[in-house]
Amino acid sequence: MRPAVVIGATGQIGRVAVGALARDGWEVTAVSRGGERDRDWPDDVRVARADREDGKALSAVVGDGCDVLVDLVAYGPEHARQLTSLADRVGSAVVISSVSVYEDDKGRTFDTQQEPDGFPVYPVPITEDQRTIRPGEASYSTRKAGLEHELLAAGGRLPSTLLRAGAIHGPHCRTPRELYFVKRNLDGRRRRVLPYGGRSRFHPAGVHNIAELIRLAASRPGSRALNAVDPDAPTVAEIAAAIDAVMGVETESVLVDGPAPSSTVGETPWSVPTPVVCDMSAAERELGYRPVARYAETLPETIAWIEGRLAGRDWREAYPKMLAAYGDLFDYAAEDAWLAR
């Protein structure tokens, strides 16, 4: 048996990744702060309790060593250094990064999107050769870039595959973009406002496809950064229609040419002025990757999870991180006033 340690095992990606590795013959130790076990994991998966920030606890979990260390919650150069400090006992690492590390040819990034003409204009699709943001402490993106920089520089000691995930979706997500349309349907809203003509594309990344990339990278160690997205990049209008289909409702889309009328009218979590679409050729070439699921195929489980979380609860209580990230997504009074005008 090949030993594998998964940090962040009970998170959105971890629950699926642990199962994928275990079923592929790995001897998996699933690490989380609470030390819980997912009901879908094979019985031989071990669980361990450790805080991601506690270097001594992680070192103890790794013990005499493992063939692969999968880190789903690494964030910033200090976590990279924590991982490389274990290099003498770890064969390779697979670490989650983000497409937000990319910048366009004018230096625009996700961090500049609130500035005039600040949203990046990426090539379609984005390959891993696209330049990345300068590492730093200013933002999520710069800290993810710092994580990448440190790990790739240490590739001779600890071969690490960095997976640049897109808009992650699936059950157990604390900021599910699908909430925007699911709650509207549950509330009986049968008109929705979509900016940019409903054509916005922000490449989704399903947990099942990410888990497959982790499984493959674990058996093919290397020092590299690879995109991690679904085989399709639907428009926001197509996403809305797919959610409607699963929920069995019909909704009219009111299309706006240009940005949302206001921050509380039509501002969906996918609404971007230019497409963010990634290329998966490198993963196919280097890992033999083939996607295991398409976006629409996984929607039923995602929607069921969101509906269960919302049952009998205010959405702000069920998804506080969603509120913090996007503000009030359901200001129906403002939307009705705009539609009336």
C-alpha positions, -999 to +999 in steps of 0.1 A: +000+000+000+012+035-009+008+059+021-010+092+014-018+121+037-046+145+028-048+178+047-082+194+047-099+161+042-134+171+053-136+201+031-154+204-002-127+189-023-112+167+004-142+145+009-141+134-027-103+133-031-099+110-001-124+085-015-108+087-050-073+080-036-085+052-013-103+034-041-072+037-062-052+017-037-037+044-015-034+040+022-050+073+031-047+093+063-075+120+063-064+150+083-088+177+095-092+200+125-121+179+139-108+145+128-142+135+113-149+107+089-171+111+058-197+084+054-187+077+018-151+069+026-139+033+025-135+017+059-098+015+057-093+053+055-076+065+087-085+098+103-063+122+122-069+155+140-046+184+133-048+221+128-033+233+095-014+260+112+003+236+137+035+225+121+044+200+148+010+184+145+013+180+108+048+166+112+034+140+136+007+130+112+032+125+084+052+104+109+078+082+092+067+095+058+043+092+029+045+089-008+022+118-014+010+147+007-022+163-006-028+198+007-062+213+000-060+243+023-025+256+018-025+294+015+006+316+013+044+311+013+045+301+050+025+270+042+048+262+013+078+263+036+059+242+061+055+215+034+090+217+022+103+212+058+088+177+055+105+170+021+128+144+036+098+123+045+074+131+016+077+117-019+057+145-036+029+169-030-003+179-047-016+213-037-046+234-046-040+268-061-063+291-081-068+306-115-068+340-097-030+339-099-031+348-136-027+384-148-034+397-183-009+413-206-016+447-192-011+436-156-047+434-147-059+407-123-088+398-101-074+423-076-079+452-101-114+443-112-131+471-092-109+498-109-121+515-142-113+491-170-097+469-144-111+435-151-084+413-168-088+404-205-073+369-207-067+349-238-094+323-245-085+298-233-059+305-207-029+282-207-004+277-179+021+298-198+000+329-191+020+351-167+011+352-131+007+379-104+036+390-083+037+371-050+029+392-019+008+397+012-019+420-003-046+395-013-058+360-017-043+360-052-009+373-043-006+348-014-016+319-036+011+331-061+036+331-032+026+295-023+032+285-059+065+304-062+080+287-031+069+252-040+080+254-076+113+267-065+117+238-042+108+212-069+142+195-066+135+186-030+097+182-030+081+177-065+048+195-063+018+197-086-001+229-082-037+227-094-051+260-104-088+256-097-116+277-113-150+283-098-152+253-075-186+237-072-202+207-055-217+198-021-201+211+012-192+244-005-193+274+019-197+299-010-217+281-036-224+303-066-254+282-075-271+295-044-279+327-064-303+308-087-314+280-063-327+304-037-344+326-063-363+295-076-372+284-040-385+319-034-407+318-065-388+345-084-396+339-121-377+368-136-339+374-133-317+401-145-284+390-162-258+415-171-235+413-202-263+397-221-261+366-200-228+357-219-204+358-189-182+328-186-163+320-154-149+284-158-164+261-132-143+233-116-162+204-101-149+185-071-151+152-089-128+164-117-104+180-092-103+148-073-094+129-105-066+153-111-053+148-076-055+110-081-035+111-113-009+136-100-003+115-069+009+086-091+028+109-115+050+132-093+064+163-109+071+200-103+044+219-123+013+241-123-018+228-141-052+242-147-081+224-129-115+231-145-144+213-160-146+202-197-172+229-204-174+266-195-211+274-197-224+310-198-242+323-168-275+321-188-267+284-195-260+278-159-293+294-148-312+274-173-295+242-162-304+249-126-340+256-136-341+223-154-330+204-123-355+222-101-383+219-126-391+256-130-393+281-159-378+315-155-375+345-178-341+361-182-340+399-186-308+405-204-288+437-199-261+448-223-232+458-201-227+456-163-254+449-137-278+479-131-265+480-095-246+460-069-279+444-057-296+440-091-283+414-115-248+410-099-245+372-101-214+354-088-205+346-124-210+380-139-177+390-155-173+414-185-147+392-203-144+354-202-123+335-178-119+301-196-090+278-191-072+252-212-068+216-200-044+203-226-014+203-202-032+180-177-043+157-205-007+155-218+012+152-185-013+132-164-034+114-190-063+133-175-098+128-188-128+146-171-151+123-151-181+147-149-197+176-168-211+207-150-248+199-156-244+163-145-233+173-110-259+199-105-285+176-088-262+168-059-251+204-055-287+217-055-298+191-031-270+201-007-279+238-009-316+231-004-308+210+027-286+238+041-314+264+035-342+243+050-357+264+078-328+288+079-321+323+067-296+321+039-272+345+057-271+321+086-266+291+063-239+308+042-222+336+061-191+334+039-214+339+009-227+371+024-193+383+033-180+376-002-209+389-023-231+411-001-269+410-003-276+388-033-314+388-028-325+424-026-358+417-043-373+451-035-345+468-055-348+444-083-386+448-085-382+486-085-357+484-114-379+460-134-409+483-129-389+512-143 
